[in-house]
């Protein structure tokens, strides 16, 4: 595990964050049970969709935009209006300036499914996500032993949430194979978690090894419309796009361009 992942998943940080949620497990269960029902992902017939990420900062690029929950909501509304399939919200505080409150505010503001993106390593974090209104969660295969990945996937789905399982290499795919009989989404992250550099060649090298019955998601490195076209031609059904949208002068136009490029490439590939 890289130093970056180790730092972000430190057990003491997790305990502190869970305590700040303001409720024990029983309280979280009650809040999760009373939250509005999770929303299902509606994939377009155009063959390519975007998970648009509303975030304030990233370890690779620093602060992306000013504001707090208000800015996250503003971005989420723009993404929903312009055709995103999912809004992803960072809740990690240390390097992404995220908070659970951002997720809760975004989920209340849009009709799209909202996904909690964080370094989730404990089932209580799934309850936190559902209690805040999340319809889905991202689980990183490299962070979780195979049995825990399966347990957390099953628990999330039992609450009606979708799961995006993130991998970086063939070894991660072997860890995750136990959940590929479930209706999960499989994401390939092309960012190196030690150097934080992007290697889009990873999309191509891993594409033949992804389960063909599950939707594949290209994560990180989609900085321009041409990149969306590239992953669409490789068979990726969705792209998770954050920094390039948030930092764009016009996030609405940027999302339009990425969707158009990906859908045009998918149409051409199917001819």
PENOR-V489286 format. One record per residue. N is the residue number from 1. PSI is psi in radians with two decimals (* if undefined). D_LAST is the distance of its C-alpha to the last C-alpha in Angstrom with 2 decimals. Layout:
BEGIN
{{N;PSI;D_LAST} {N;PSI;D_LAST}}
END
This chain:
BEGIN
{{1;2.40;41.88} {2;2.81;41.90} {3;-0.66;44.80} {4;-0.86;42.58} {5;-0.69;41.44} {6;-0.76;45.02} {7;-0.75;46.42} {8;-0.40;44.02} {9;0.28;44.64} {10;2.29;48.41} {11;-0.63;50.19} {12;-0.64;52.88} {13;-0.73;50.37} {14;-0.78;48.70} {15;-0.73;52.10} {16;-0.73;53.05} {17;-0.70;49.88} {18;-0.68;50.24} {19;-0.65;53.86} {20;-0.25;52.96} {21;-0.33;50.74} {22;0.21;54.12} {23;2.62;53.97} {24;-3.09;54.39} {25;-0.74;52.01} {26;-0.74;53.52} {27;-0.69;53.15} {28;-0.69;49.51} {29;-0.72;48.88} {30;-0.75;50.48} {31;-0.68;48.49} {32;-0.71;45.22} {33;-0.51;46.08} {34;-0.05;46.93} {35;2.70;43.91} {36;2.55;41.37} {37;2.57;38.83} {38;2.60;35.78} {39;2.40;32.62} {40;2.65;29.41} {41;2.26;26.18} {42;1.77;23.82} {43;2.46;20.23} {44;2.75;18.02} {45;-0.15;15.12} {46;-0.22;13.24} {47;0.02;12.80} {48;2.33;15.16} {49;2.94;18.91} {50;2.32;22.03} {51;1.88;25.38} {52;2.25;27.59} {53;2.14;30.86} {54;1.86;34.12} {55;2.78;36.56} {56;-0.43;39.55} {57;2.90;39.68} {58;2.64;38.18} {59;-0.56;39.97} {60;-0.57;37.86} {61;-0.01;38.25} {62;-2.65;41.33} {63;2.24;41.81} {64;-0.57;38.73} {65;2.70;40.28} {66;2.88;43.67} {67;-3.09;44.71} {68;-2.21;44.65} {69;-0.58;43.52} {70;-0.71;43.41} {71;-0.67;40.81} {72;-0.78;38.70} {73;-0.75;38.82} {74;-0.81;38.02} {75;-0.75;34.86} {76;-0.72;33.88} {77;-0.75;34.28} {78;-0.82;32.15} {79;-0.73;29.33} {80;-0.73;29.59} {81;-0.51;29.64} {82;0.19;26.53} {83;0.26;24.22} {84;2.59;24.81} {85;-0.54;24.34} {86;2.58;27.47} {87;2.15;30.38} {88;2.36;31.75} {89;2.20;35.44} {90;2.35;37.46} {91;0.02;40.84} {92;2.25;42.11} {93;-0.58;45.14} {94;-0.80;46.12} {95;-0.23;43.26} {96;-0.02;40.91} {97;0.54;43.61} {98;2.92;42.24} {99;2.70;44.20} {100;-0.55;43.77} {101;-0.55;44.99} {102;-0.74;41.89} {103;-0.80;39.73} {104;-0.72;42.03} {105;-0.74;42.01} {106;-0.75;38.22} {107;-0.56;37.82} {108;-0.31;40.36} {109;-0.34;38.75} {110;2.78;35.16} {111;-0.07;33.57} {112;2.77;30.77} {113;2.41;31.26} {114;2.31;33.11} {115;2.36;33.04} {116;2.12;36.04} {117;2.12;35.26} {118;-3.13;38.27} {119;1.46;39.74} {120;2.13;40.40} {121;0.06;42.69} {122;2.39;44.83} {123;-0.46;44.16} {124;-0.47;46.38} {125;-0.43;43.71} {126;-0.71;41.38} {127;-0.72;44.17} {128;-0.79;44.53} {129;-0.82;40.86} {130;-0.70;40.99} {131;-0.53;44.34} {132;-0.03;42.86} {133;0.14;40.08} {134;2.46;37.19} {135;-0.18;34.40} {136;2.93;33.14} {137;2.70;34.22} {138;2.29;32.99} {139;2.26;34.60} {140;2.01;34.69} {141;-0.61;34.75} {142;-0.41;36.87} {143;-0.35;39.55} {144;2.30;40.02} {145;2.69;41.35} {146;-0.75;39.13} {147;-0.68;41.53} {148;-0.64;41.76} {149;-0.76;38.00} {150;-0.73;37.83} {151;-0.80;40.81} {152;-0.60;39.51} {153;-0.82;36.05} {154;-0.72;37.84} {155;-0.74;40.22} {156;-0.79;37.59} {157;-0.54;35.66} {158;-0.45;38.99} {159;0.07;39.45} {160;0.11;36.08} {161;2.64;34.42} {162;2.81;31.03} {163;2.23;31.12} {164;1.99;29.05} {165;2.08;30.11} {166;2.32;29.99} {167;2.78;29.96} {168;-0.41;30.49} {169;-3.08;30.35} {170;-0.61;30.30} {171;-0.72;33.85} {172;-0.65;32.93} {173;-0.65;30.22} {174;-0.66;33.02} {175;-0.67;35.19} {176;-0.18;32.57} {177;-0.47;31.48} {178;-0.28;34.17} {179;0.08;32.44} {180;-0.08;28.95} {181;-0.02;30.00} {182;2.92;30.28} {183;1.14;27.63} {184;2.90;27.75} {185;2.49;25.32} {186;2.04;25.23} {187;2.39;25.54} {188;2.07;25.59} {189;2.13;28.08} {190;0.15;27.84} {191;2.26;31.32} {192;2.21;34.21} {193;0.02;36.95} {194;-0.96;39.76} {195;-0.34;38.87} {196;0.22;36.54} {197;2.68;34.32} {198;2.35;30.51} {199;1.59;28.51} {200;-0.25;24.78} {201;-0.37;24.37} {202;-0.55;25.33} {203;-0.78;21.99} {204;-0.72;20.36} {205;-0.55;23.36} {206;-0.34;23.57} {207;-0.77;19.93} {208;-0.27;20.15} {209;-0.02;23.40} {210;2.57;22.52} {211;2.14;22.72} {212;-0.14;19.27} {213;-0.02;20.73} {214;2.51;21.79} {215;2.27;20.14} {216;2.47;20.39} {217;2.20;21.89} {218;2.14;22.14} {219;2.40;25.74} {220;2.67;27.67} {221;0.04;26.82} {222;1.50;24.23} {223;-0.21;26.32} {224;2.86;23.94} {225;-0.64;20.52} {226;-0.60;19.13} {227;-0.64;20.14} {228;-0.71;18.18} {229;-0.70;14.98} {230;-0.85;16.04} {231;-0.57;16.69} {232;-0.72;13.58} {233;-0.47;11.55} {234;-0.13;14.23} {235;0.04;13.62} {236;2.31;16.51} {237;-0.45;16.50} {238;2.83;19.33} {239;2.40;21.41} {240;2.04;25.17} {241;2.21;26.35} {242;-1.30;30.04} {243;-0.76;31.98} {244;-0.50;29.70} {245;-0.81;29.66} {246;-0.68;33.36} {247;-0.07;34.51} {248;2.58;32.41} {249;-0.62;34.52} {250;1.57;32.32} {251;-0.59;30.69} {252;-0.86;29.09} {253;-0.64;27.28} {254;-0.73;26.37} {255;-0.72;24.70} {256;-0.81;22.85} {257;-0.70;21.50} {258;-0.76;20.45} {259;-0.77;18.67} {260;-0.79;16.86} {261;-0.77;15.83} {262;-0.72;14.68} {263;-0.62;12.70} {264;-0.76;11.06} {265;-0.68;10.21} {266;-0.72;8.93} {267;-0.78;6.60} {268;-0.65;5.41} {269;-0.47;5.63} {270;-0.08;3.81} {271;*;0.00}}
END
